[in-house]
């Protein structure tokens, strides 16, 4: 995996950070950073910045064949740390109306956490 370098886009807001490849040529890196700084007011830096967008534009649903046999996967419990991480993320996304409960005619797969390259 390519090594990444963090670049702060707004000195007044340290949460506005992007990651660019360390191996990119300097001119390409500078161009990417300058374009993102220029357009940073239209980017969503957190889930809470996404409110007000019509769900019809971004709604995702699983299309499941109603004739499919119901299959229930074996429950695979998460360890305490991962379970808490899932709960916090689901609560956060539910509170800002970014996520809602969906009921499907068959059981879906267990949750799977994937660590990000920078450790979270």
C-alpha positions in Angstrom: 0.0 0.0 0.0 1.2 3.5 -0.9 2.5 5.7 1.9 0.3 8.7 2.6 1.0 12.2 3.8 -1.5 14.2 5.7 -2.1 17.8 4.5 -4.2 20.3 6.5 -6.5 22.2 4.1 -7.6 24.9 6.6 -5.2 26.2 9.3 -8.3 27.4 11.3 -9.9 24.0 11.3 -7.4 21.1 11.9 -10.1 18.5 11.1 -10.0 19.4 7.4 -7.2 17.1 6.4 -6.6 15.2 3.2 -4.2 12.4 2.6 -2.1 12.4 -0.6 0.5 9.9 -1.8 4.0 10.5 -0.6 5.4 9.3 -3.9 3.5 11.8 -6.1 5.6 14.3 -7.9 5.7 17.6 -6.0 3.9 19.6 -8.8 1.0 17.1 -8.8 0.7 17.2 -5.0 0.6 21.0 -5.0 -2.0 21.0 -7.8 -4.3 18.6 -5.9 -3.9 20.5 -2.6 -4.6 23.9 -4.3 -7.7 22.6 -6.0 -9.1 21.1 -2.8 -8.3 24.3 -0.8 -10.1 26.3 -3.5 -13.2 24.0 -3.4 -13.1 23.1 0.3 -16.4 25.0 1.0 -18.4 22.5 -1.1 -16.8 19.3 0.4 -18.4 17.4 3.3 -15.8 17.0 6.0 -18.1 15.1 8.3 -21.5 13.2 8.1 -23.2 16.2 9.7 -22.3 18.3 6.6 -24.4 16.1 4.4 -27.8 17.1 5.9 -30.3 18.7 3.6 -29.6 16.5 0.6 -32.7 14.8 -0.8 -32.7 11.1 0.0 -33.9 10.5 -3.6 -30.4 11.5 -4.8 -28.4 9.3 -2.5 -30.8 6.5 -1.3 -29.4 3.0 -1.5 -31.5 -0.1 -1.1 -30.7 -3.8 -1.6 -32.8 -5.4 -4.3 -33.5 -8.9 -3.1 -35.5 -11.5 -5.0 -38.7 -12.1 -3.0 -38.6 -15.7 -4.2 -35.2 -16.3 -2.6 -35.1 -18.8 0.3 -34.6 -17.3 3.7 -31.1 -18.1 4.9 -29.9 -17.1 8.4 -26.1 -16.8 8.8 -24.5 -18.1 11.9 -24.2 -15.2 14.3 -20.5 -14.1 14.7 -20.3 -11.9 17.7 -17.8 -9.1 17.6 -15.3 -8.6 20.4 -16.1 -5.8 22.9 -13.9 -3.1 21.2 -15.3 -3.8 17.7 -18.8 -4.0 19.0 -18.5 -0.6 20.7 -17.0 0.9 17.5 -20.0 -0.4 15.4 -22.5 0.9 18.0 -20.9 4.4 18.1 -20.8 4.7 14.3 -24.4 3.4 13.9 -25.7 5.8 16.6 -23.9 8.7 15.0 -25.2 8.0 11.5 -28.8 7.3 12.8 -28.8 10.6 14.9 -28.1 12.7 11.8 -30.6 10.8 9.7 -27.9 9.4 7.4 -28.8 5.8 8.2 -32.2 4.2 8.9 -33.3 0.7 9.7 -34.2 -1.5 6.8 -36.1 -4.7 6.9 -35.4 -7.3 4.1 -37.1 -10.6 3.4 -33.9 -12.6 4.0 -31.1 -12.3 6.4 -28.1 -10.4 5.3 -24.4 -10.9 6.2 -22.8 -10.1 9.5 -21.1 -6.8 10.1 -17.5 -6.7 9.2 -15.1 -4.0 10.3 -12.2 -3.1 8.1 -9.3 -1.1 9.6 -8.3 2.0 7.6 -4.7 2.2 6.4 -4.0 5.0 8.9 -5.1 3.0 11.9 -8.7 3.7 12.8 
